Amino acid sequence: MQQRYNDEKTMLIKVEIDLGEMDTAILCLQDSLESEEKKAGQYQRVELLKTMQKVRRAAIEEATQTFNRLLERA
């Protein structure tokens, strides 16, 4: 019998999230980073914040491109 072991830290999942919700999560994370002293694990939260901002930026760019393509077809 074969078994596969997955590392949950390397798995990718797709999540549908509203940009408004993404903005709220980003703002909450920014606020918590600004209000707290430097603590262990803050590096991970800073990296998470950067990743979330990149994802939001990419989603906005993709939506803009899609909207512009629709306008060109009309």
Helices and strands as residue ranges (DSSP letters): H 19-35, H 42-73
